[in-house]
């Protein structure tokens, strides 16, 4: 499932260091893709594989980056981060979601996974 609808019942509640509930980042404006899309890992990976297939051979989907081993895209907002990457042969997918960490944590976790489990 991927949606832009408010699904507050499906969004984890974060607390600050004092134990108070932290407000959830909700983006409903023109940049909804920068933090307003709620999705499962399965749907994120399906989208990524479809985008990659549409741009074969050698094309890059808009907004995607190419490292020596992966095509990838990431996104981070105040409290959450996501990373999804696929190798050139679409044989390996790395998907990471972080919650309550600093910006860039999802990228760091993905990098460690990519190094630990090479193709």
N, C-alpha and C positions, 0 to 999 in steps of 0.2 A: 504494500500500500504506500503510495506517495500522495500527499495532500498539502494544500495550503490552508485547509480549514483549521480552526482552533480546536485542537484535540487535547485540552488541558488534562483530561483524564489519562492520557498516554504519555505525558511529558513528566520526567522525574522532577521532584521538588528538591531544590538545593537550599542549604542553610549556610549562613555566614559563620564566622568563627565564634560569635556570641550565641549561636543556636537559632537565630531568627531566620524566618523564611526569606529567601532572596527572590526578588521579582524575576519572572521569566522574560527573556528577550523574545519579543514578538515583532517581526517585521512584516507589515502588510502593504508597504508602499511600492514604488516602482522597482525597488531592488529586493523584492521578496526572495529571490534566489540566494541572497546573501545571508539568509538566516530564517526565512519563513517557510521553508519546505520541510515537512516531516516525512520520513521514509524509513522503511525497514532496510536492513543490510541487503536482503535478497533483491529488493527493487532497485537499490542504488547500484548493485553489481550488474543487474540486467540492463539498466540504462547505460552504464559505462561500457559494457560489451557491445551493445547496439551502436553507440556512438563511435566506438573504435572500428567496428566492421564497416560502417558507412564511409569511413575515411581511409580505408585500405586502398592501395598500398602506399604507405609513406605519408599520407595526409594526416594533419593534426586537427582534431576537433577544436573548435573555438574555445579558448580559455584553458586548454590542456597544455601540460609541459612534457618534455621528453628528457629523461635521464638516460645514462648508458644502457639501463636494463628495463625501464618501465615507462609507459605512458601514464600520466597521473594528473589528478585534479584534487584540490583541497579547499577547505573553507573553515573559517574560524569566526566566532563572535565572542561576546563577553565571557561566556561560561562553557562553550562547547567547541569541539573541533572535529572535523571529519577529513579523512584521506581515503581515496580509492585509486588504485593503480593496477595496470595490467601489463604483462610482458608482450613483446611483439607478436608472438604466436598465439596469444590469448589462451595460454595454458595455465597461467598462474594469475590469481587476483589477490591483492592485498587490500583489505578494508579495515579501517580503524575509526572508532568514535571515542572521543574523550569527553568527560563531563566534570566540570569544576577544576580544570587545570588551566595553566597559562597558555596563551596563544602559542602555537607551534608544537605543542606536546604530541598531537596526532601525527605530525610529520616525523617527529623523533622516534615514536613507537614504530611507525611504518618502516623507517630506515633500518631500525634494529631487526625487524622481521625479515626484511628483504635480504639483509646480510646473513641472517641466521639460516634462512631457507632459500639458497640460491637455486636457479633453474638447473 
